[in-house]
Amino acid sequence: MVEAPGTSGEFGVLPGHVAFLTTLEYGEIRFVTDGTARFVATSGGFAEVLDNKVTVLVDTAEFEEEIDLERARKAKERAESALKTLSSDEAGYLNLHAALMRAITRISTGSRTGQ
């Protein structure tokens, strides 16, 4: 089983799922293999379901146990602080917003390990 944050909303895939291709948003991909759930923080990309296989191509991916929560919290604070000084049409705004979304996703996923 795979669950992922698609651009049109979260979706789930079970064996025998119809083939499709979609874009992914910032968020968490959850998958279960041999009864064990794994969680991966991602920052967007693509997912393809074909022949009982899910393939993802993402900009960034970190397993929950690889995430440095303190670093992610500091990145979130820096991005929030910098965004307060910019309007949405200024240069750099989109990069800072992306940094904030990555940090929020990393914090959410990394918090699962009880760090």
Helices and strands as residue ranges (DSSP letters): E 2-6, E 9-13, E 20-33, E 36-50, E 53-58, E 61-63, G 64-66, H 69-83, H 93-110, G 111-113
